[in-house]
């Protein structure tokens, strides 16, 4: 019984609240309509007209000049590596990023002293090995 009484009281309070909200909305709406009816409307502004100087357009060819900044990269790149190591004694002028080279151009000269010393050491080792075999 208590649950039923509390439920009915809740429904009555909800209905009263909704009724008061609807009444308040009607009062506000009526006041706004009355105020809008009392205000005088300003007449519509007339179209403005401006005087301008006019010249006749004549066709001609124009070439636009554009200045821009950026970086250009080649689609084709190549990474070069020497077959042997050593001290570089000469670099060609074209040996740079984006440099233009042709087939057969000498780009780098490596000091042959290290390679020659290694070759002579290998020859000596080979002669020692042959002497031990005999």
TIVEXKE-221686 format. One record per residue: residue number from 1; y, z, x negated of N, C-alpha, C in turn. Coordinates in Angstrom, 2 decimals, always signed. Layout:
+-----+---------+---------+---------+----------+---------+---------+---------+---------+---------+
|   i | n.north |    n.up |  n.east | ca.north |   ca.up | ca.east | c.north |    c.up |  c.east |
+-----+---------+---------+---------+----------+---------+---------+---------+---------+---------+
| NUM |       Y |       Z |       X |        Y |       Z |       X |       Y |       Z |       X |
...
+-----+---------+---------+---------+----------+---------+---------+---------+---------+---------+
end
This chain:
+-----+---------+---------+---------+----------+---------+---------+---------+---------+---------+
|   i | n.north |    n.up |  n.east | ca.north |   ca.up | ca.east | c.north |    c.up |  c.east |
+-----+---------+---------+---------+----------+---------+---------+---------+---------+---------+
|   1 |   -1.19 |   +0.00 |   -0.82 |    +0.00 |   +0.00 |   +0.00 |   +1.26 |   +0.00 |   -0.87 |
|   2 |   +1.17 |   +0.79 |   -1.93 |    +2.32 |   +0.86 |   -2.83 |   +2.62 |   -0.50 |   -3.46 |
|   3 |   +1.56 |   -1.23 |   -3.87 |    +1.72 |   -2.56 |   -4.47 |   +2.39 |   -3.51 |   -3.49 |
|   4 |   +1.99 |   -3.47 |   -2.22 |    +2.55 |   -4.34 |   -1.20 |   +4.03 |   -4.05 |   -0.99 |
|   5 |   +4.40 |   -2.77 |   -0.96 |    +5.79 |   -2.38 |   -0.76 |   +6.65 |   -2.85 |   -1.95 |
|   6 |   +6.14 |   -2.68 |   -3.19 |    +6.90 |   -3.10 |   -4.37 |   +7.05 |   -4.62 |   -4.41 |
|   7 |   +6.03 |   -5.33 |   -3.99 |    +6.10 |   -6.80 |   -3.95 |   +7.14 |   -7.27 |   -2.95 |
|   8 |   +7.18 |   -6.64 |   -1.76 |    +8.15 |   -7.02 |   -0.74 |   +9.57 |   -6.71 |   -1.20 |
|   9 |   +9.76 |   -5.56 |   -1.85 |   +11.09 |   -5.22 |   -2.36 |  +11.52 |   -6.25 |   -3.41 |
|  10 |  +10.60 |   -6.66 |   -4.30 |   +10.91 |   -7.67 |   -5.31 |  +11.29 |   -9.01 |   -4.69 |
|  11 |  +10.57 |   -9.42 |   -3.65 |   +10.88 |  -10.69 |   -2.98 |  +12.24 |  -10.63 |   -2.29 |
|  12 |  +12.56 |   -9.48 |   -1.65 |   +13.85 |   -9.34 |   -0.97 |  +14.98 |   -9.40 |   -1.99 |
|  13 |  +14.81 |   -8.71 |   -3.13 |   +15.84 |   -8.73 |   -4.18 |  +16.03 |  -10.14 |   -4.75 |
|  14 |  +14.93 |  -10.86 |   -4.97 |   +15.02 |  -12.22 |   -5.48 |  +15.75 |  -13.12 |   -4.49 |
|  15 |  +15.44 |  -12.97 |   -3.18 |   +16.10 |  -13.79 |   -2.15 |  +17.59 |  -13.48 |   -2.08 |
|  16 |  +17.96 |  -12.19 |   -2.16 |   +19.38 |  -11.81 |   -2.15 |  +20.11 |  -12.39 |   -3.36 |
|  17 |  +19.47 |  -12.33 |   -4.53 |   +20.08 |  -12.86 |   -5.75 |  +20.32 |  -14.36 |   -5.62 |
|  18 |  +19.33 |  -15.09 |   -5.16 |   +19.49 |  -16.54 |   -5.00 |  +20.56 |  -16.86 |   -3.96 |
|  19 |  +20.62 |  -16.09 |   -2.87 |   +21.63 |  -16.31 |   -1.85 |  +23.03 |  -16.08 |   -2.39 |
|  20 |  +23.22 |  -15.00 |   -3.18 |   +24.53 |  -14.72 |   -3.77 |  +24.94 |  -15.82 |   -4.76 |
|  21 |  +23.98 |  -16.30 |   -5.54 |   +24.28 |  -17.39 |   -6.49 |  +24.70 |  -18.66 |   -5.75 |
|  22 |  +24.02 |  -18.99 |   -4.66 |   +24.38 |  -20.18 |   -3.88 |  +25.77 |  -20.02 |   -3.27 |
|  23 |  +26.09 |  -18.82 |   -2.76 |   +27.41 |  -18.56 |   -2.18 |  +28.50 |  -18.69 |   -3.24 |
|  24 |  +28.25 |  -18.14 |   -4.45 |   +29.24 |  -18.23 |   -5.54 |  +29.45 |  -19.69 |   -5.95 |
|  25 |  +28.39 |  -20.47 |   -6.01 |   +28.52 |  -21.88 |   -6.37 |  +29.34 |  -22.63 |   -5.33 |
|  26 |  +29.14 |  -22.30 |   -4.05 |   +29.91 |  -22.96 |   -2.99 |  +31.39 |  -22.60 |   -3.11 |
|  27 |  +31.72 |  -21.34 |   -3.40 |   +33.11 |  -20.93 |   -3.56 |  +33.78 |  -21.66 |   -4.73 |
|  28 |  +33.08 |  -21.73 |   -5.86 |   +33.64 |  -22.40 |   -7.04 |  +33.83 |  -23.88 |   -6.76 |
|  29 |  +32.84 |  -24.52 |   -6.15 |   +32.95 |  -25.95 |   -5.83 |  +34.11 |  -26.24 |   -4.89 |
|  30 |  +34.28 |  -25.40 |   -3.87 |   +35.39 |  -25.59 |   -2.93 |  +36.73 |  -25.42 |   -3.60 |
|  31 |  +36.85 |  -24.42 |   -4.50 |   +38.11 |  -24.20 |   -5.21 |  +38.44 |  -25.39 |   -6.11 |
|  32 |  +37.44 |  -25.94 |   -6.77 |   +37.68 |  -27.11 |   -7.63 |  +38.13 |  -28.32 |   -6.82 |
|  33 |  +37.50 |  -28.55 |   -5.67 |   +37.88 |  -29.69 |   -4.84 |  +39.31 |  -29.52 |   -4.32 |
|  34 |  +39.67 |  -28.30 |   -3.93 |   +41.02 |  -28.04 |   -3.43 |  +42.05 |  -28.27 |   -4.53 |
|  35 |  +41.76 |  -27.82 |   -5.73 |   +42.70 |  -27.99 |   -6.84 |  +42.86 |  -29.47 |   -7.19 |
|  36 |  +41.76 |  -30.21 |   -7.19 |   +41.81 |  -31.65 |   -7.51 |  +42.65 |  -32.39 |   -6.46 |
|  37 |  +42.55 |  -31.97 |   -5.20 |   +43.31 |  -32.63 |   -4.13 |  +44.80 |  -32.35 |   -4.27 |
|  38 |  +45.18 |  -31.17 |   -4.76 |   +46.59 |  -30.81 |   -4.89 |  +47.26 |  -31.50 |   -6.07 |
|  39 |  +46.53 |  -31.72 |   -7.14 |   +47.13 |  -32.33 |   -8.34 |  +47.52 |  -33.77 |   -8.05 |
|  40 |  +48.70 |  -34.14 |   -8.49 |   +49.13 |  -35.52 |   -8.32 |  +48.63 |  -36.32 |   -9.51 |
|  41 |  +48.18 |  -37.46 |   -9.24 |   +47.63 |  -38.32 |  -10.29 |  +48.76 |  -39.13 |  -10.91 |
|  42 |  +48.72 |  -39.27 |  -12.24 |   +49.72 |  -40.08 |  -12.93 |  +49.42 |  -41.55 |  -12.65 |
|  43 |  +50.46 |  -42.36 |  -12.49 |   +50.21 |  -43.79 |  -12.26 |  +49.55 |  -44.40 |  -13.50 |
|  44 |  +48.77 |  -45.42 |  -13.29 |   +48.07 |  -46.08 |  -14.39 |  +49.08 |  -46.71 |  -15.35 |
|  45 |  +48.81 |  -46.60 |  -16.64 |   +49.72 |  -47.15 |  -17.65 |  +49.68 |  -48.67 |  -17.59 |
|  46 |  +50.85 |  -49.27 |  -17.81 |   +50.92 |  -50.73 |  -17.80 |  +50.36 |  -51.28 |  -19.10 |
|  47 |  +49.92 |  -52.50 |  -19.03 |   +49.39 |  -53.16 |  -20.22 |  +50.51 |  -53.39 |  -21.22 |
|  48 |  +50.25 |  -53.08 |  -22.49 |   +51.27 |  -53.27 |  -23.52 |  +51.13 |  -54.66 |  -24.12 |
|  49 |  +52.25 |  -55.30 |  -24.37 |   +52.27 |  -56.66 |  -24.92 |  +53.02 |  -56.60 |  -26.24 |
|  50 |  +52.45 |  -57.20 |  -27.28 |   +53.08 |  -57.22 |  -28.60 |  +53.40 |  -58.66 |  -28.98 |
|  51 |  +54.53 |  -58.86 |  -29.67 |   +54.90 |  -60.18 |  -30.17 |  +54.40 |  -60.27 |  -31.62 |
|  52 |  +53.79 |  -61.41 |  -31.96 |   +53.28 |  -61.61 |  -33.32 |  +53.69 |  -62.99 |  -33.81 |
|  53 |  +53.78 |  -63.11 |  -35.15 |   +54.06 |  -64.42 |  -35.75 |  +52.74 |  -65.17 |  -35.87 |
|  54 |  +52.76 |  -66.47 |  -35.55 |   +51.54 |  -67.27 |  -35.54 |  +51.72 |  -68.45 |  -36.47 |
|  55 |  +50.67 |  -68.77 |  -37.26 |   +50.68 |  -69.99 |  -38.08 |  +49.40 |  -70.76 |  -37.77 |
|  56 |  +49.44 |  -72.05 |  -38.05 |   +48.29 |  -72.89 |  -37.78 |  +47.29 |  -72.76 |  -38.94 |
|  57 |  +46.04 |  -72.59 |  -38.62 |   +45.00 |  -72.47 |  -39.64 |  +44.58 |  -73.86 |  -40.08 |
|  58 |  +44.49 |  -74.05 |  -41.40 |   +44.04 |  -75.33 |  -41.95 |  +42.78 |  -75.10 |  -42.77 |
|  59 |  +41.78 |  -75.96 |  -42.60 |   +40.53 |  -75.77 |  -43.35 |  +40.72 |  -76.08 |  -44.83 |
|  60 |  +40.15 |  -75.25 |  -45.69 |   +40.14 |  -75.51 |  -47.13 |  +38.98 |  -74.74 |  -47.73 |
|  61 |  +38.65 |  -75.07 |  -48.96 |   +37.51 |  -74.46 |  -49.63 |  +37.99 |  -73.31 |  -50.51 |
|  62 |  +37.36 |  -72.17 |  -50.36 |   +37.67 |  -71.00 |  -51.18 |  +36.41 |  -70.59 |  -51.93 |
|  63 |  +36.58 |  -70.21 |  -53.17 |   +35.46 |  -69.71 |  -53.96 |  +35.67 |  -68.22 |  -54.20 |
|  64 |  +34.80 |  -67.39 |  -53.64 |   +34.99 |  -65.95 |  -53.83 |  +34.61 |  -65.53 |  -55.25 |
|  65 |  +35.33 |  -64.56 |  -55.77 |   +35.04 |  -64.00 |  -57.09 |  +34.58 |  -62.57 |  -56.88 |
|  66 |  +33.36 |  -62.30 |  -57.32 |   +32.80 |  -60.97 |  -57.14 |  +32.61 |  -60.30 |  -58.50 |
|  67 |  +33.00 |  -59.05 |  -58.60 |   +32.73 |  -58.26 |  -59.79 |  +31.75 |  -57.18 |  -59.38 |
|  68 |  +30.65 |  -57.10 |  -60.11 |   +29.67 |  -56.07 |  -59.79 |  +29.08 |  -55.51 |  -61.07 |
|  69 |  +28.50 |  -54.37 |  -60.93 |   +27.89 |  -53.69 |  -62.07 |  +26.43 |  -53.45 |  -61.74 |
|  70 |  +25.58 |  -53.54 |  -62.72 |   +24.16 |  -53.31 |  -62.48 |  +23.35 |  -53.54 |  -63.73 |
|  71 |  +22.07 |  -53.65 |  -63.54 |   +21.15 |  -53.84 |  -64.64 |  +20.19 |  -54.95 |  -64.26 |
|  72 |  +20.00 |  -55.91 |  -65.15 |   +19.09 |  -57.02 |  -64.90 |  +17.83 |  -56.76 |  -65.70 |
|  73 |  +16.68 |  -56.86 |  -65.05 |   +15.40 |  -56.65 |  -65.72 |  +14.55 |  -57.90 |  -65.55 |
|  74 |  +13.86 |  -58.25 |  -66.61 |   +12.98 |  -59.42 |  -66.58 |  +11.72 |  -59.09 |  -65.78 |
|  75 |  +11.18 |  -60.10 |  -65.13 |    +9.91 |  -59.91 |  -64.43 |   +8.76 |  -59.85 |  -65.42 |
|  76 |   +8.92 |  -60.56 |  -66.53 |    +7.86 |  -60.62 |  -67.53 |   +8.26 |  -59.76 |  -68.72 |
|  77 |   +7.40 |  -58.82 |  -69.08 |    +7.64 |  -57.99 |  -70.25 |   +6.39 |  -58.00 |  -71.12 |
|  78 |   +6.56 |  -57.63 |  -72.36 |    +5.45 |  -57.64 |  -73.31 |   +5.58 |  -56.42 |  -74.20 |
|  79 |   +4.48 |  -55.74 |  -74.42 |    +4.47 |  -54.60 |  -75.32 |   +3.75 |  -55.02 |  -76.59 |
|  80 |   +4.44 |  -54.90 |  -77.72 |    +3.88 |  -55.34 |  -79.00 |   +3.43 |  -54.13 |  -79.81 |
|  81 |   +2.26 |  -54.29 |  -80.48 |    +1.74 |  -53.26 |  -81.38 |   +1.20 |  -53.96 |  -82.62 |
|  82 |   +1.45 |  -53.33 |  -83.76 |    +0.93 |  -53.89 |  -85.01 |   -0.55 |  -53.55 |  -85.15 |
|  83 |   -1.30 |  -54.46 |  -85.79 |    -2.73 |  -54.24 |  -86.00 |   -2.98 |  -53.16 |  -87.04 |
|  84 |   -2.04 |  -52.98 |  -87.97 |    -2.18 |  -51.95 |  -89.00 |   -0.92 |  -51.09 |  -89.01 |
|  85 |   -1.06 |  -49.92 |  -89.62 |    +0.09 |  -49.04 |  -89.75 |   +0.73 |  -49.23 |  -91.11 |
|  86 |   +1.92 |  -48.74 |  -91.28 |    +2.60 |  -48.83 |  -92.56 |   +4.09 |  -48.68 |  -92.38 |
|  87 |   +4.79 |  -48.78 |  -93.50 |    +6.24 |  -48.64 |  -93.48 |   +6.87 |  -49.98 |  -93.11 |
|  88 |   +7.79 |  -49.97 |  -92.15 |    +8.48 |  -51.19 |  -91.72 |   +9.59 |  -51.47 |  -92.72 |
|  89 |   +9.57 |  -52.69 |  -93.27 |   +10.59 |  -53.06 |  -94.26 |  +11.63 |  -54.01 |  -93.69 |
|  90 |  +11.32 |  -54.68 |  -92.56 |   +12.26 |  -55.64 |  -92.00 |  +12.05 |  -55.74 |  -90.49 |
|  91 |  +13.16 |  -55.76 |  -89.74 |   +13.14 |  -56.01 |  -88.30 |  +14.00 |  -57.24 |  -88.02 |
|  92 |  +13.50 |  -58.14 |  -87.20 |   +14.26 |  -59.34 |  -86.85 |  +15.42 |  -58.96 |  -85.92 |
|  93 |  +16.47 |  -59.77 |  -85.92 |   +17.63 |  -59.52 |  -85.06 |  +17.25 |  -59.58 |  -83.57 |
|  94 |  +16.27 |  -60.41 |  -83.24 |   +15.85 |  -60.58 |  -81.84 |  +14.93 |  -59.45 |  -81.39 |
|  95 |  +14.58 |  -58.53 |  -82.29 |   +13.67 |  -57.43 |  -81.94 |  +14.46 |  -56.33 |  -81.23 |
|  96 |  +14.68 |  -56.51 |  -79.94 |   +15.40 |  -55.55 |  -79.10 |  +14.97 |  -55.77 |  -77.66 |
|  97 |  +15.28 |  -54.82 |  -76.81 |   +14.95 |  -54.98 |  -75.40 |  +15.69 |  -56.20 |  -74.85 |
|  98 |  +14.95 |  -57.11 |  -74.26 |   +15.55 |  -58.30 |  -73.67 |  +15.81 |  -59.40 |  -74.68 |
|  99 |  +15.41 |  -59.21 |  -75.94 |   +15.62 |  -60.24 |  -76.96 |  +14.77 |  -61.47 |  -76.69 |
| 100 |  +15.29 |  -62.63 |  -77.06 |   +14.56 |  -63.88 |  -76.83 |  +13.86 |  -64.30 |  -78.12 |
| 101 |  +12.56 |  -64.50 |  -78.04 |   +11.77 |  -64.88 |  -79.21 |  +10.92 |  -66.10 |  -78.87 |
| 102 |  +10.49 |  -66.79 |  -79.91 |    +9.63 |  -67.96 |  -79.73 |   +8.30 |  -67.71 |  -80.45 |
| 103 |   +7.31 |  -68.50 |  -80.12 |    +6.00 |  -68.37 |  -80.76 |   +6.14 |  -68.60 |  -82.26 |
| 104 |   +5.55 |  -67.72 |  -83.04 |    +5.58 |  -67.87 |  -84.49 |   +6.74 |  -67.14 |  -85.16 |
| 105 |   +7.70 |  -66.59 |  -84.40 |    +8.81 |  -65.85 |  -85.00 |   +8.28 |  -64.56 |  -85.63 |
| 106 |   +8.76 |  -64.26 |  -86.83 |    +8.39 |  -63.01 |  -87.49 |   +9.37 |  -61.95 |  -87.01 |
| 107 |   +8.85 |  -60.95 |  -86.33 |    +9.70 |  -59.90 |  -85.77 |   +9.76 |  -58.67 |  -86.66 |
| 108 |   +8.62 |  -58.31 |  -87.28 |    +8.53 |  -57.09 |  -88.09 |   +7.78 |  -57.42 |  -89.37 |
| 109 |   +8.26 |  -56.86 |  -90.47 |    +7.53 |  -57.00 |  -91.74 |   +7.12 |  -55.60 |  -92.17 |
| 110 |   +5.80 |  -55.40 |  -92.33 |    +5.25 |  -54.10 |  -92.73 |   +4.90 |  -54.15 |  -94.20 |
| 111 |   +5.27 |  -53.10 |  -94.94 |    +5.01 |  -53.02 |  -96.38 |   +3.50 |  -53.11 |  -96.62 |
| 112 |   +3.03 |  -54.11 |  -97.40 |    +1.59 |  -54.30 |  -97.60 |   +0.99 |  -53.32 |  -98.62 |
| 113 |   +1.78 |  -52.45 |  -99.24 |    +1.25 |  -51.57 | -100.29 |   +0.16 |  -50.65 |  -99.76 |
| 114 |   +0.35 |  -50.05 |  -98.58 |    -0.66 |  -49.15 |  -98.02 |   -1.96 |  -49.90 |  -97.73 |
| 115 |   -1.83 |  -51.08 |  -97.14 |    -3.01 |  -51.88 |  -96.83 |   -3.71 |  -52.32 |  -98.10 |
| 116 |   -2.94 |  -52.71 |  -99.12 |    -3.53 |  -53.15 | -100.39 |   -4.26 |  -51.99 | -101.07 |
| 117 |   -3.67 |  -50.79 | -101.04 |    -4.31 |  -49.62 | -101.65 |   -5.61 |  -49.29 | -100.91 |
| 118 |   -5.61 |  -49.38 |  -99.62 |    -6.82 |  -49.14 |  -98.84 |   -7.89 |  -50.17 |  -99.16 |
| 119 |   -7.48 |  -51.43 |  -99.32 |    -8.43 |  -52.49 |  -99.65 |   -9.06 |  -52.25 | -101.02 |
| 120 |   -8.23 |  -51.89 | -102.00 |    -8.74 |  -51.64 | -103.35 |   -9.67 |  -50.42 | -103.36 |
| 121 |   -9.34 |  -49.39 | -102.58 |   -10.21 |  -48.21 | -102.48 |  -11.56 |  -48.59 | -101.88 |
| 122 |  -11.55 |  -49.44 | -100.86 |   -12.80 |  -49.88 | -100.23 |  -13.62 |  -50.71 | -101.20 |
| 123 |  -12.96 |  -51.56 | -102.01 |   -13.68 |  -52.36 | -103.01 |  -14.34 |  -51.45 | -104.05 |
| 124 |  -13.61 |  -50.43 | -104.48 |   -14.16 |  -49.50 | -105.47 |  -15.35 |  -48.74 | -104.90 |
| 125 |  -15.25 |  -48.32 | -103.64 |   -16.37 |  -47.63 | -103.00 |  -17.58 |  -48.54 | -102.90 |
| 126 |  -17.35 |  -49.82 | -102.62 |   -18.45 |  -50.77 | -102.51 |  -19.11 |  -50.98 | -103.87 |
| 127 |  -18.32 |  -51.09 | -104.92 |   -18.89 |  -51.26 | -106.27 |  -19.70 |  -50.02 | -106.67 |
| 128 |  -19.21 |  -48.81 | -106.31 |   -19.97 |  -47.59 | -106.61 |  -21.29 |  -47.58 | -105.86 |
| 129 |  -21.27 |  -48.00 | -104.59 |   -22.49 |  -48.01 | -103.79 |  -23.49 |  -49.01 | -104.35 |
| 130 |  -23.01 |  -50.18 | -104.81 |   -23.91 |  -51.18 | -105.40 |  -24.50 |  -50.67 | -106.71 |
| 131 |  -23.69 |  -49.94 | -107.48 |   -24.19 |  -49.41 | -108.76 |  -25.27 |  -48.36 | -108.52 |
| 132 |  -25.16 |  -47.57 | -107.47 |   -26.16 |  -46.55 | -107.18 |  -27.47 |  -47.17 | -106.71 |
| 133 |  -27.39 |  -48.31 | -106.05 |   -28.58 |  -48.98 | -105.54 |  -29.39 |  -49.56 | -106.70 |
| 134 |  -28.81 |  -49.98 | -107.78 |   -29.51 |  -50.62 | -108.90 |  -30.21 |  -49.64 | -109.70 |
+-----+---------+---------+---------+----------+---------+---------+---------+---------+---------+
end
